[in-house]
Amino acid sequence: MTEAAYDLAQDLYVAKAMAASLDSYVRQDQLYYPLGAEFPRMTLGGFLLRLRRLHSLQAQLSPTQAHALQEVDASHARAVATWRHHYQQKLLTEVNSRQDVLRYYLAECEEGLGQCRENYPPEAHRRTILEELQHALVRLGVPGYAAAQDRLATLDDRLRALLEDGPFLWPEPLQSVYSAAEYWWLYAQPKPRQARAAAPR
């Protein structure tokens, strides 16, 4: 997420489209599911990310928008209940995929390759999606969630070693959604290359 402003109505619009496609999405193998040219590709993590923001900022919704969010929640609950195994497998697939991407980014940063600092904002976005996925694994008691948590903890240790404190990365209206204590990577940026090179391994 790199936009300069946050649009709550747009998040709801995208969440509605994703909710309408949940049944078909969880039953097929494609991880990044196209919804049309005007939408981002769907993943469960992207859907859950929007749900957190919408519920956290629900007081700002109009009555019509609040009703639409209730319908999104109902569609989500039905999909989980009807296709629980498929939903859980989709969660695990996305967790593994996103952890692999984070692992690759960390390796490049640690080796002084690529543009670690410049490429961090989309990685912070992906790490936030990983957090939503981990919450869902735990909430649903998905077999394998503990191993996924352990892998993420190892990756987070490496990520923390790369970062220094910085301003909140996203638009100000989202700061109330993401506390610095839980979402620490959104309040940080990679250290300059010289500082990373001097740090003990």
Backbone as a printed PyTorch tensor [residue, N CA C, xyz], in Angstrom:
tensor([[[  0.8510,  -1.1920,   0.0000],
         [  0.0000,   0.0000,   0.0000],
         [  0.8800,   1.2330,   0.0000]],

        [[  0.7950,   2.0040,  -1.0270],
         [  1.6610,   3.1710,  -1.1350],
         [  0.8870,   4.4570,  -1.4040]],

        [[ -0.4370,   4.3880,  -1.4390],
         [ -1.1990,   5.5840,  -1.7760],
         [ -1.0750,   6.6230,  -0.6700]],

        [[ -1.2010,   7.9040,  -1.0610],
         [ -1.0160,   8.9940,  -0.1150],
         [ -2.2380,   9.1970,   0.7670]],

        [[ -3.3830,   8.7020,   0.3700],
         [ -4.6110,   8.8830,   1.1350],
         [ -5.3340,   7.5460,   1.2540]],

        [[ -6.1180,   7.4140,   2.3140],
         [ -6.8770,   6.1890,   2.5270],
         [ -8.3430,   6.4460,   2.2280]],

        [[ -8.9660,   5.5370,   1.4940],
         [-10.3630,   5.6650,   1.0870],
         [-11.1490,   4.5020,   1.6820]],

        [[-11.8910,   4.7740,   2.7460],
         [-12.6640,   3.7420,   3.4280],
         [-13.7280,   3.1550,   2.5120]],

        [[-14.3750,   3.9950,   1.7270],
         [-15.4150,   3.5150,   0.8130],
         [-14.8320,   2.5660,  -0.2330]],

        [[-13.6260,   2.8510,  -0.6890],
         [-12.9800,   1.9700,  -1.6630],
         [-12.6550,   0.6140,  -1.0360]],

        [[-12.2110,   0.6140,   0.2010],
         [-11.9610,  -0.6560,   0.8880],
         [-13.2430,  -1.4850,   0.9640]],

        [[-14.3570,  -0.8320,   1.2660],
         [-15.6270,  -1.5420,   1.3410],
         [-16.0320,  -2.0650,  -0.0300]],

        [[-15.8330,  -1.2700,  -1.0450],
         [-16.1690,  -1.6710,  -2.4180],
         [-15.3920,  -2.9250,  -2.8190]],

        [[-14.1070,  -2.9380,  -2.5130],
         [-13.2810,  -4.1000,  -2.8500],
         [-13.6770,  -5.3010,  -1.9940]],

        [[-13.9310,  -5.0810,  -0.7100],
         [-14.3210,  -6.1830,   0.1700],
         [-15.6250,  -6.8300,  -0.2910]],

        [[-16.5620,  -6.0290,  -0.7640],
         [-17.8200,  -6.5870,  -1.2800],
         [-17.5650,  -7.4780,  -2.4870]],

        [[-16.7050,  -7.0420,  -3.3860],
         [-16.3850,  -7.8570,  -4.5630],
         [-15.6930,  -9.1500,  -4.1610]],

        [[-14.8080,  -9.0710,  -3.1970],
         [-14.1130, -10.2710,  -2.7360],
         [-15.0720, -11.2290,  -2.0380]],

        [[-15.9560, -10.6970,  -1.2120],
         [-16.9220, -11.5490,  -0.5170],
         [-17.8180, -12.2810,  -1.5050]],

        [[-18.1920, -11.6130,  -2.5760],
         [-19.0560, -12.2350,  -3.5850],
         [-18.3530, -13.3680,  -4.3180]],

        [[-17.0280, -13.3710,  -4.3020],
         [-16.2580, -14.3910,  -5.0220],
         [-15.6690, -15.4510,  -4.1020]],

        [[-15.9300, -15.3700,  -2.8130],
         [-15.2810, -16.2660,  -1.8590],
         [-15.5370, -17.7360,  -2.1550]],

        [[-16.7920, -18.0950,  -2.4100],
         [-17.1260, -19.5070,  -2.6190],
         [-16.3160, -20.1100,  -3.7590]],

        [[-16.2520, -19.4090,  -4.8680],
         [-15.4990, -19.9370,  -6.0050],
         [-13.9980, -19.8470,  -5.7590]],

        [[-13.5490, -18.8150,  -5.0790],
         [-12.1210, -18.6250,  -4.8600],
         [-11.5080, -19.7440,  -4.0260]],

        [[-12.1400, -20.0830,  -2.9120],
         [-11.5080, -21.0520,  -2.0090],
         [-11.5150, -22.4650,  -2.5800]],

        [[-12.3110, -22.7110,  -3.5980],
         [-12.4100, -24.0700,  -4.1480],
         [-11.4860, -24.3100,  -5.3350]],

        [[-10.7400, -23.3260,  -5.7500],
         [ -9.8210, -23.5380,  -6.8730],
         [ -8.3920, -23.2360,  -6.4230]],

        [[ -7.4290, -23.6100,  -7.2620],
         [ -6.0270, -23.6070,  -6.8480],
         [ -5.3470, -22.2520,  -6.9540]],

        [[ -5.9030, -21.3530,  -7.7230],
         [ -5.2390, -20.0740,  -7.9740],
         [ -5.1600, -19.2460,  -6.6990]],

        [[ -3.9670, -18.7970,  -6.3530],
         [ -3.7950, -18.0120,  -5.1290],
         [ -4.1890, -16.5580,  -5.3390]],

        [[ -3.7500, -15.9640,  -6.4380],
         [ -4.0810, -14.5660,  -6.7600],
         [ -5.1880, -14.5770,  -7.8060]],

        [[ -6.3950, -14.2550,  -7.3460],
         [ -7.6060, -14.4800,  -8.1330],
         [ -8.0650, -13.1760,  -8.7680]],

        [[ -8.1380, -13.0970, -10.0930],
         [ -8.5560, -11.8460, -10.7370],
         [-10.0530, -11.5880, -10.5620]],

        [[-10.3660, -10.3620, -10.1730],
         [-11.7600,  -9.9450, -10.0030],
         [-12.2040,  -8.9670, -11.0840]],

        [[-11.2940,  -8.5560, -11.9240],
         [-11.6080,  -7.5550, -12.9450],
         [-10.5910,  -6.4410, -12.9040]],

        [[-10.5720,  -5.6520, -13.9560],
         [ -9.5350,  -4.6320, -14.1160],
         [ -9.5710,  -3.5640, -13.0240]],

        [[-10.7380,  -3.2990, -12.4470],
         [-10.8360,  -2.2170, -11.4640],
         [-10.5090,  -2.6650, -10.0480]],

        [[-10.1940,  -3.9500,  -9.8550],
         [ -9.9330,  -4.4820,  -8.5230],
         [ -8.5210,  -5.0540,  -8.4240]],

        [[ -7.9460,  -5.0490,  -7.2130],
         [ -6.7180,  -5.8210,  -7.0160],
         [ -7.0450,  -7.3070,  -7.0780]],

        [[ -6.0420,  -8.1170,  -7.3600],
         [ -6.2770,  -9.5540,  -7.3470],
         [ -6.6090, -10.0060,  -5.9300]],

        [[ -7.5230, -10.9320,  -5.8350],
         [ -8.0220, -11.3690,  -4.5390],
         [ -7.1140, -12.4080,  -3.9070]],

        [[ -6.8720, -12.2530,  -2.6080],
         [ -6.3530, -13.3100,  -1.7470],
         [ -7.1250, -13.2290,  -0.4360]],

        [[ -7.0970, -14.2990,   0.3380],
         [ -7.7460, -14.2410,   1.6440],
         [ -7.0700, -13.1990,   2.5260]],

        [[ -5.7540, -13.1070,   2.4450],
         [ -5.0540, -12.1170,   3.2470],
         [ -5.4660, -10.6980,   2.9090]],

        [[ -5.5960, -10.3960,   1.6320],
         [ -6.0450,  -9.0700,   1.2320],
         [ -7.4680,  -8.7820,   1.6900]],

        [[ -8.3100,  -9.7970,   1.6690],
         [ -9.6850,  -9.6630,   2.1460],
         [ -9.7060,  -9.4030,   3.6520]],

        [[ -8.9500, -10.2040,   4.4100],
         [ -8.9190, -10.0470,   5.8610],
         [ -8.3100,  -8.7050,   6.2650]],

        [[ -7.3310,  -8.2440,   5.5190],
         [ -6.7480,  -6.9270,   5.7700],
         [ -7.8210,  -5.8460,   5.6980]],

        [[ -8.6480,  -5.9070,   4.6850],
         [ -9.7010,  -4.9030,   4.5190],
         [-10.7680,  -5.0300,   5.6070]],

        [[-11.0850,  -6.2490,   5.9990],
         [-12.0730,  -6.4240,   7.0620],
         [-11.6020,  -5.7830,   8.3610]],

        [[-10.3290,  -5.9470,   8.7000],
         [ -9.8280,  -5.3250,   9.9290],
         [ -9.9880,  -3.8070,   9.8640]],

        [[ -9.6040,  -3.2150,   8.7610],
         [ -9.6860,  -1.7610,   8.6500],
         [-11.1360,  -1.2910,   8.7010]],

        [[-12.0050,  -2.0030,   8.0010],
         [-13.4100,  -1.6050,   7.9670],
         [-14.0520,  -1.7030,   9.3410]],

        [[-13.7510,  -2.7670,  10.0800],
         [-14.3380,  -2.9020,  11.4120],
         [-13.7210,  -1.9130,  12.3980]],

        [[-12.4340,  -1.6670,  12.2770],
         [-11.7920,  -0.7140,  13.1770],
         [-12.3170,   0.7050,  12.9700]],

        [[-12.6890,   1.0290,  11.7450],
         [-13.1640,   2.3740,  11.4010],
         [-14.6700,   2.3950,  11.1410]],

        [[-15.3700,   1.4250,  11.6960],
         [-16.7930,   1.2500,  11.3990],
         [-17.6250,   2.4700,  11.7770]],

        [[-17.1940,   3.1940,  12.7980],
         [-17.9540,   4.3770,  13.2240],
         [-18.0260,   5.4370,  12.1300]],

        [[-17.1370,   5.3710,  11.1620],
         [-17.1230,   6.3450,  10.0710],
         [-18.0200,   5.9410,   8.9010]],

        [[-18.5920,   4.7440,   8.9510],
         [-19.4440,   4.2750,   7.8640],
         [-20.8420,   4.8660,   7.9770]],

        [[-21.4500,   5.1160,   6.8500],
         [-22.8600,   5.5080,   6.8320],
         [-23.7100,   4.2820,   7.1580]],

        [[-24.9870,   4.4650,   7.5040],
         [-25.8440,   3.2980,   7.7500],
         [-25.8760,   2.3290,   6.5730]],

        [[-25.9130,   2.8470,   5.3690],
         [-25.9180,   1.9720,   4.1890],
         [-24.6110,   1.1950,   4.0850]],

        [[-23.5090,   1.8660,   4.3380],
         [-22.2130,   1.1940,   4.2900],
         [-22.0850,   0.1620,   5.4120]],

        [[-22.5960,   0.4980,   6.5860],
         [-22.5360,  -0.4470,   7.7040],
         [-23.3360,  -1.7080,   7.3900]],

        [[-24.4790,  -1.5380,   6.7480],
         [-25.2780,  -2.7000,   6.3410],
         [-24.5250,  -3.5310,   5.3050]],

        [[-23.8560,  -2.8710,   4.3890],
         [-23.0660,  -3.5930,   3.3850],
         [-21.9540,  -4.3950,   4.0470]],

        [[-21.3320,  -3.8390,   5.0790],
         [-20.2830,  -4.5630,   5.7960],
         [-20.8610,  -5.7840,   6.5120]],

        [[-22.0580,  -5.6500,   7.0630],
         [-22.7130,  -6.8100,   7.6780],
         [-22.9330,  -7.9230,   6.6550]],

        [[-23.2990,  -7.5590,   5.4560],
         [-23.4970,  -8.5550,   4.4020],
         [-22.1760,  -9.2040,   4.0070]],

        [[-21.1090,  -8.4260,   3.9720],
         [-19.7810,  -8.9850,   3.7000],
         [-19.4100,  -9.9940,   4.7860]],

        [[-19.6370,  -9.6320,   6.0370],
         [-19.3380, -10.5400,   7.1470],
         [-20.1520, -11.8270,   7.0520]],

        [[-21.4180, -11.6970,   6.6810],
         [-22.2740, -12.8790,   6.5630],
         [-21.7900, -13.7930,   5.4420]],

        [[-21.4050, -13.2170,   4.3210],
         [-20.8740, -14.0180,   3.2120],
         [-19.5890, -14.7230,   3.6200]],

        [[-18.7600, -14.0270,   4.3510],
         [-17.5070, -14.6090,   4.8290],
         [-17.7800, -15.7810,   5.7680]],

        [[-18.6710, -15.5740,   6.7220],
         [-18.9930, -16.6420,   7.6730],
         [-19.5680, -17.8630,   6.9710]],

        [[-20.4180, -17.6500,   5.9840],
         [-20.9900, -18.7790,   5.2320],
         [-19.9090, -19.5360,   4.4780]],

        [[-18.9910, -18.8080,   3.8750],
         [-17.9210, -19.4660,   3.1160],
         [-17.0380, -20.3000,   4.0330]],

        [[-16.7150, -19.7670,   5.2030],
         [-15.8900, -20.5230,   6.1500],
         [-16.6270, -21.7690,   6.6200]],

        [[-17.9060, -21.6280,   6.9320],
         [-18.6790, -22.7700,   7.4210],
         [-18.8810, -23.8290,   6.3470]],

        [[-19.1230, -23.4120,   5.1230],
         [-19.4370, -24.3460,   4.0390],
         [-18.1920, -25.0030,   3.4700]],

        [[-17.1280, -24.2380,   3.3710],
         [-15.8990, -24.7130,   2.7250],
         [-14.7130, -24.6320,   3.6870]],

        [[-14.9190, -25.0840,   4.9020],
         [-13.9050, -24.9010,   5.9530],
         [-12.5450, -25.4870,   5.5620]],

        [[-12.5270, -26.7230,   5.0700],
         [-11.2530, -27.3530,   4.7090],
         [-10.5710, -26.5760,   3.5860]],

        [[-11.3300, -26.2170,   2.5580],
         [-10.7600, -25.4620,   1.4460],
         [-10.2320, -24.1010,   1.9220]],

        [[-10.9960, -23.4670,   2.7930],
         [-10.6080, -22.1590,   3.3170],
         [ -9.2980, -22.2720,   4.0960]],

        [[ -9.2110, -23.2890,   4.9360],
         [ -8.0040, -23.4710,   5.7360],
         [ -6.7910, -23.7580,   4.8620]],

        [[ -6.9690, -24.5870,   3.8510],
         [ -5.8550, -24.8910,   2.9560],
         [ -5.4070, -23.6460,   2.1970]],

        [[ -6.3690, -22.8170,   1.8420],
         [ -6.0260, -21.5730,   1.1430],
         [ -5.2170, -20.6540,   2.0630]],

        [[ -5.6120, -20.5900,   3.3250],
         [ -4.8510, -19.8040,   4.2840],
         [ -3.4060, -20.2810,   4.3610]],

        [[ -3.2240, -21.5910,   4.4950],
         [ -1.8760, -22.1400,   4.6180],
         [ -1.0470, -21.8910,   3.3630]],

        [[ -1.6720, -22.0550,   2.2140],
         [ -0.9570, -21.8120,   0.9570],
         [ -0.4710, -20.3710,   0.8810]],

        [[ -1.3330, -19.4410,   1.2660],
         [ -0.9370, -18.0340,   1.2000],
         [  0.1240, -17.7060,   2.2390]],

        [[ -0.0060, -18.2610,   3.4360],
         [  1.0120, -18.0440,   4.4630],
         [  2.3780, -18.5000,   3.9630]],

        [[  2.4330, -19.7120,   3.4210],
         [  3.7090, -20.2400,   2.9370],
         [  4.2810, -19.3840,   1.8120]],

        [[  3.4130, -18.9600,   0.8980],
         [  3.8650, -18.1400,  -0.2210],
         [  4.4080, -16.8010,   0.2590]],

        [[  3.6920, -16.1540,   1.1490],
         [  4.1200, -14.8270,   1.6150],
         [  5.3560, -14.9270,   2.5060]],

        [[  5.4770, -15.9930,   3.2680],
         [  6.7000, -16.1740,   4.0500],
         [  7.9070, -16.3700,   3.1360]],

        [[  7.7110, -17.0910,   2.0450],
         [  8.8050, -17.2820,   1.0820],
         [  9.2600, -15.9530,   0.4890]],

        [[  8.2930, -15.0870,   0.1570],
         [  8.6330, -13.7730,  -0.4040],
         [  9.4010, -12.9400,   0.6220]],

        [[  8.9410, -12.9540,   1.8690],
         [  9.6300, -12.2070,   2.9220],
         [ 11.0400, -12.7540,   3.1340]],

        [[ 11.1740, -14.0680,   3.1030],
         [ 12.4890, -14.6950,   3.2770],
         [ 13.4560, -14.2470,   2.1750]],

        [[ 12.9670, -14.1760,   0.9670],
         [ 13.8020, -13.7400,  -0.1620],
         [ 14.2190, -12.2780,   0.0160]],

        [[ 13.2800, -11.4360,   0.4180],
         [ 13.5970, -10.0240,   0.6430],
         [ 14.6630,  -9.8760,   1.7270]],

        [[ 14.5010, -10.6040,   2.8260],
         [ 15.4620, -10.5090,   3.9180],
         [ 16.8490, -10.9570,   3.4790]],

        [[ 16.9030, -12.0270,   2.7110],
         [ 18.1980, -12.5200,   2.2440],
         [ 18.9000, -11.4780,   1.3800]],

        [[ 18.1400, -10.8240,   0.5010],
         [ 18.7360,  -9.7790,  -0.3390],
         [ 19.2470,  -8.6130,   0.5040]],

        [[ 18.4690,  -8.2240,   1.5050],
         [ 18.8970,  -7.1240,   2.3690],
         [ 20.1510,  -7.5060,   3.1450]],

        [[ 20.1650,  -8.7030,   3.6880],
         [ 21.3040,  -9.1460,   4.4960],
         [ 22.5880,  -9.2520,   3.6750]],

        [[ 22.4380,  -9.5550,   2.4030],
         [ 23.6080,  -9.6770,   1.5270],
         [ 23.9810,  -8.3530,   0.8580]],

        [[ 23.2220,  -7.3120,   1.1650],
         [ 23.5110,  -6.0160,   0.5730],
         [ 23.1310,  -5.9130,  -0.8790]],

        [[ 22.1910,  -6.7610,  -1.3020],
         [ 21.7610,  -6.7680,  -2.6930],
         [ 20.4580,  -5.9830,  -2.8430]],

        [[ 20.1600,  -5.5490,  -4.0470],
         [ 18.8830,  -4.8940,  -4.3150],
         [ 18.7650,  -3.5560,  -3.6030]],

        [[ 17.5490,  -3.0810,  -3.5040],
         [ 17.2600,  -1.7900,  -2.8840],
         [ 16.3880,  -2.0330,  -1.6590]],

        [[ 17.0270,  -2.4570,  -0.5970],
         [ 16.3120,  -2.8710,   0.6100],
         [ 15.4130,  -1.7600,   1.1390]],

        [[ 15.9520,  -0.5820,   1.2630],
         [ 15.2010,   0.5420,   1.8360],
         [ 14.0790,   0.9790,   0.9020]],

        [[ 14.3870,   1.0690,  -0.3780],
         [ 13.3940,   1.5260,  -1.3520],
         [ 12.2520,   0.5220,  -1.5200]],

        [[ 12.5620,  -0.7570,  -1.3810],
         [ 11.5590,  -1.8030,  -1.5890],
         [ 10.7890,  -2.1640,  -0.3290]],

        [[ 11.0480,  -1.4590,   0.7720],
         [ 10.4330,  -1.8670,   2.0320],
         [  8.9220,  -1.6370,   2.1120]],

        [[  8.3730,  -0.5130,   1.6270],
         [  6.9230,  -0.3040,   1.8030],
         [  6.0480,  -1.4640,   1.3390]],

        [[  6.2400,  -2.0340,   0.1380],
         [  5.4020,  -3.1830,  -0.2160],
         [  5.6670,  -4.4060,   0.6510]],

        [[  6.8970,  -4.5490,   1.1580],
         [  7.1790,  -5.6730,   2.0490],
         [  6.4620,  -5.4940,   3.3830]],

        [[  6.3880,  -4.2640,   3.8720],
         [  5.6470,  -4.0000,   5.1060],
         [  4.1660,  -4.3080,   4.9170]],

        [[  3.6560,  -4.0010,   3.7350],
         [  2.2680,  -4.3360,   3.4130],
         [  2.0660,  -5.8490,   3.4470]],

        [[  2.9900,  -6.5870,   2.8450],
         [  2.8850,  -8.0490,   2.8370],
         [  3.0120,  -8.6190,   4.2520]],

        [[  3.8820,  -8.0120,   5.0550],
         [  4.0220,  -8.4960,   6.4410],
         [  2.7320,  -8.2620,   7.2170]],

        [[  2.0440,  -7.1830,   6.9370],
         [  0.7680,  -6.9180,   7.6030],
         [ -0.2810,  -7.9400,   7.1790]],

        [[ -0.2960,  -8.2970,   5.9180],
         [ -1.2030,  -9.3440,   5.4560],
         [ -0.8710, -10.6700,   6.1270]],

        [[  0.4150, -10.9670,   6.2820],
         [  0.8150, -12.1890,   6.9890],
         [  0.2590, -12.2080,   8.4080]],

        [[  0.2290, -11.0630,   9.0570],
         [ -0.3180, -10.9950,  10.4140],
         [ -1.7930, -11.3730,  10.4190]],

        [[ -2.5430, -10.8750,   9.4520],
         [ -3.9600, -11.2310,   9.3580],
         [ -4.1320, -12.7270,   9.1200]],

        [[ -3.2980, -13.2870,   8.2730],
         [ -3.3750, -14.7230,   7.9900],
         [ -3.0510, -15.5360,   9.2350]],

        [[ -2.0320, -15.1240,   9.9780],
         [ -1.6830, -15.8460,  11.2040],
         [ -2.8230, -15.7880,  12.2170]],

        [[ -3.4510, -14.6320,  12.3570],
         [ -4.6000, -14.5240,  13.2610],
         [ -5.6980, -15.4980,  12.8430]],

        [[ -5.9360, -15.6070,  11.5430],
         [ -6.9820, -16.5040,  11.0520],
         [ -6.6280, -17.9630,  11.3030]],

        [[ -5.3660, -18.3320,  11.1180],
         [ -4.9420, -19.7080,  11.3930],
         [ -5.2070, -20.0760,  12.8470]],

        [[ -4.8620, -19.1740,  13.7460],
         [ -5.0600, -19.4360,  15.1720],
         [ -6.5480, -19.4730,  15.5050]],

        [[ -7.2900, -18.5070,  14.9930],
         [ -8.7150, -18.4090,  15.2910],
         [ -9.4690, -19.6600,  14.8670]],

        [[ -9.0890, -20.2320,  13.7300],
         [ -9.7720, -21.4100,  13.2030],
         [ -9.1300, -22.7130,  13.6510]],

        [[ -8.0340, -22.6270,  14.3960],
         [ -7.3580, -23.8360,  14.8470],
         [ -6.8490, -24.6900,  13.7030]],

        [[ -6.3030, -24.0560,  12.6870],
         [ -5.8540, -24.7780,  11.4960],
         [ -4.6440, -25.6370,  11.8450]],

        [[ -4.6710, -26.9320,  11.5330],
         [ -3.4950, -27.7690,  11.7710],
         [ -2.2770, -27.1860,  11.0630]],

        [[ -1.1790, -27.0990,  11.7890],
         [  0.0260, -26.5160,  11.2200],
         [  0.2340, -25.0590,  11.5640]],

        [[ -0.7020, -24.4530,  12.3180],
         [ -0.5590, -23.0230,  12.5950],
         [  0.6470, -22.7430,  13.4880]],

        [[  0.9570, -23.6660,  14.4130],
         [  2.0830, -23.4390,  15.3210],
         [  3.4070, -23.4070,  14.5550]],

        [[  3.5580, -24.3150,  13.5950],
         [  4.7780, -24.3260,  12.7850],
         [  4.8950, -23.0460,  11.9680]],

        [[  3.7610, -22.5800,  11.4400],
         [  3.7660, -21.3270,  10.6790],
         [  4.1530, -20.1530,  11.5770]],

        [[  3.6690, -20.1620,  12.8180],
         [  4.0280, -19.1030,  13.7630],
         [  5.5220, -19.1150,  14.0620]],

        [[  6.0720, -20.3220,  14.2420],
         [  7.5050, -20.4340,  14.5370],
         [  8.3440, -19.9050,  13.3770]],

        [[  7.9440, -20.2410,  12.1590],
         [  8.6910, -19.7580,  10.9940],
         [  8.6310, -18.2370,  10.9050]],

        [[  7.4410, -17.6840,  11.1820],
         [  7.3010, -16.2310,  11.1140],
         [  8.1210, -15.5530,  12.2090]],

        [[  8.1680, -16.1510,  13.3910],
         [  8.9680, -15.5710,  14.4710],
         [ 10.4440, -15.4990,  14.0850]],

        [[ 10.9310, -16.5310,  13.4110],
         [ 12.3190, -16.5290,  12.9480],
         [ 12.5460, -15.4260,  11.9170]],

        [[ 11.6000, -15.2910,  10.9830],
         [ 11.7040, -14.2260,   9.9840],
         [ 11.6410, -12.8470,  10.6390]],

        [[ 10.7910, -12.7080,  11.6560],
         [ 10.6680, -11.4170,  12.3310],
         [ 11.9580, -11.0360,  13.0570]],

        [[ 12.6460, -12.0220,  13.6270],
         [ 13.9300, -11.7220,  14.2670],
         [ 14.9010, -11.1170,  13.2520]],

        [[ 14.9140, -11.6870,  12.0610],
         [ 15.7890, -11.1600,  11.0040],
         [ 15.3270,  -9.7790,  10.5420]],

        [[ 14.0090,  -9.5950,  10.4600],
         [ 13.4800,  -8.3050,  10.0250],
         [ 13.8020,  -7.2110,  11.0380]],

        [[ 13.6200,  -7.5060,  12.3140],
         [ 13.9150,  -6.5110,  13.3510],
         [ 15.3750,  -6.0530,  13.2770]],

        [[ 16.2600,  -6.9950,  12.9780],
         [ 17.6850,  -6.6620,  12.9120],
         [ 17.9950,  -5.6930,  11.7750]],

        [[ 17.1310,  -5.6490,  10.7700],
         [ 17.3440,  -4.7690,   9.6170],
         [ 16.7780,  -3.3700,   9.8150]],

        [[ 15.8690,  -3.2230,  10.7790],
         [ 15.0630,  -2.0080,  10.8540],
         [ 15.5440,  -1.0440,  11.9170]],

        [[ 15.1780,   0.2120,  11.7170],
         [ 15.2960,   1.2440,  12.7290],
         [ 13.9600,   1.9730,  12.8070]],

        [[ 13.7280,   2.6630,  13.9100],
         [ 12.4560,   3.3640,  14.0860],
         [ 12.2580,   4.4040,  12.9880]],

        [[ 11.0000,   4.5660,  12.5910],
         [ 10.6610,   5.5560,  11.5830],
         [  9.2200,   5.9880,  11.7430]],

        [[  8.7580,   6.9130,  10.9160],
         [  7.3600,   7.3550,  10.9800],
         [  6.4270,   6.2620,  10.4760]],

        [[  5.1750,   6.3600,  10.8570],
         [  4.1550,   5.4260,  10.3820],
         [  4.1220,   5.4680,   8.8580]],

        [[  4.1320,   4.2950,   8.2540],
         [  4.2970,   4.2030,   6.8020],
         [  3.0390,   4.5360,   6.0140]],

        [[  1.8880,   4.3900,   6.6370],
         [  0.6330,   4.4820,   5.8980],
         [ -0.0940,   5.7820,   6.2090]],

        [[ -1.1810,   6.0770,   5.4990],
         [ -1.9210,   7.3160,   5.7450],
         [ -2.3920,   7.4310,   7.1980]],

        [[ -2.4090,   8.6400,   7.6980],
         [ -2.7140,   8.8980,   9.1110],
         [ -4.0180,   8.2740,   9.5930]],

        [[ -5.1130,   8.2440,   8.7880],
         [ -6.3490,   7.6390,   9.2880],
         [ -6.2110,   6.1700,   9.6920]],

        [[ -5.1930,   5.4900,   9.1820],
         [ -5.0140,   4.0760,   9.5140],
         [ -4.1820,   3.8630,  10.7720]],

        [[ -3.6210,   4.9240,  11.3240],
         [ -2.7360,   4.7530,  12.4720],
         [ -3.4880,   4.2060,  13.6790]],

        [[ -4.7670,   4.5560,  13.8140],
         [ -5.5530,   4.0340,  14.9320],
         [ -5.8660,   2.5490,  14.7780]],

        [[ -5.7430,   2.0270,  13.5750],
         [ -6.0150,   0.6090,  13.3130],
         [ -4.8120,  -0.2500,  13.6930]],

        [[ -3.6250,   0.3050,  13.5380],
         [ -2.3920,  -0.4690,  13.6660],
         [ -1.5080,   0.1320,  14.7590]],

        [[ -1.5080,  -0.4930,  15.9250],
         [ -0.6980,   0.0020,  17.0340],
         [  0.7770,  -0.2910,  16.7920]],

        [[  1.6220,   0.5710,  17.3300],
         [  3.0650,   0.3690,  17.1820],
         [  3.5330,  -0.8780,  17.9130]],

        [[  2.8500,  -1.2550,  18.9860],
         [  3.2650,  -2.4340,  19.7470],
         [  3.0800,  -3.7120,  18.9460]],

        [[  1.9460,  -3.8440,  18.2560],
         [  1.6680,  -5.0790,  17.5200],
         [  2.1960,  -5.0260,  16.0890]],

        [[  2.0930,  -3.8790,  15.4740],
         [  2.4860,  -3.7440,  14.0600],
         [  3.7560,  -2.9000,  13.9540]],

        [[  4.7870,  -3.3190,  14.6420],
         [  6.0190,  -2.5520,  14.7790],
         [  6.6890,  -2.2630,  13.4350]],

        [[  6.5250,  -3.1650,  12.4610],
         [  7.1810,  -2.9840,  11.1560],
         [  6.5830,  -1.8270,  10.3530]],

        [[  5.3900,  -1.3570,  10.7560],
         [  4.7930,  -0.1990,  10.0950],
         [  5.3240,   1.1190,  10.6540]],

        [[  6.0890,   1.0420,  11.7170],
         [  6.6780,   2.2200,  12.3490],
         [  8.2060,   2.1370,  12.2630]],

        [[  8.6910,   1.6720,  11.1390],
         [ 10.1200,   1.4300,  10.9830],
         [ 10.5060,   1.5310,   9.5120]],

        [[ 11.7960,   1.5200,   9.2830],
         [ 12.3410,   1.4850,   7.9340],
         [ 13.7000,   0.7970,   8.0030]],

        [[ 14.1600,   0.2130,   6.9150],
         [ 15.4770,  -0.4270,   6.9430],
         [ 16.5830,   0.5780,   7.2550]],

        [[ 17.5510,   0.1270,   8.0230],
         [ 18.7200,   0.9530,   8.2940],
         [ 19.4630,   1.2270,   6.9860]],

        [[ 20.1760,   2.3360,   6.9290],
         [ 21.0250,   2.5620,   5.7550],
         [ 21.9970,   1.4060,   5.5590]],

        [[ 22.4000,   1.1870,   4.3470],
         [ 23.2380,   0.0250,   4.0330],
         [ 24.5040,  -0.0080,   4.8810]],

        [[ 25.1180,   1.1450,   5.1390],
         [ 26.3520,   1.1700,   5.9160],
         [ 26.1090,   0.6650,   7.3320]],

        [[ 24.9670,   1.0500,   7.9190],
         [ 24.6530,   0.6180,   9.2790],
         [ 24.3820,  -0.8760,   9.3220]],

        [[ 23.7170,  -1.3960,   8.2880],
         [ 23.4620,  -2.8350,   8.2480],
         [ 24.7600,  -3.5990,   8.1120]],

        [[ 25.6740,  -3.0800,   7.3040],
         [ 26.9430,  -3.7700,   7.0880],
         [ 27.7810,  -3.8040,   8.3600]],

        [[ 27.6440,  -2.7650,   9.2020],
         [ 28.4400,  -2.6940,  10.4200],
         [ 27.8450,  -3.4920,  11.5640]],

        [[ 26.5630,  -3.8500,  11.4640],
         [ 25.8910,  -4.5600,  12.5480],
         [ 26.4270,  -5.9780,  12.6490]],

        [[ 26.5720,  -6.5330,  13.8950],
         [ 27.0390,  -7.9090,  14.0530],
         [ 26.0100,  -8.8920,  13.5380]],

        [[ 26.4630,  -9.9570,  12.9230],
         [ 25.5730, -11.0020,  12.4010],
         [ 25.3670, -12.0770,  13.4640]]])
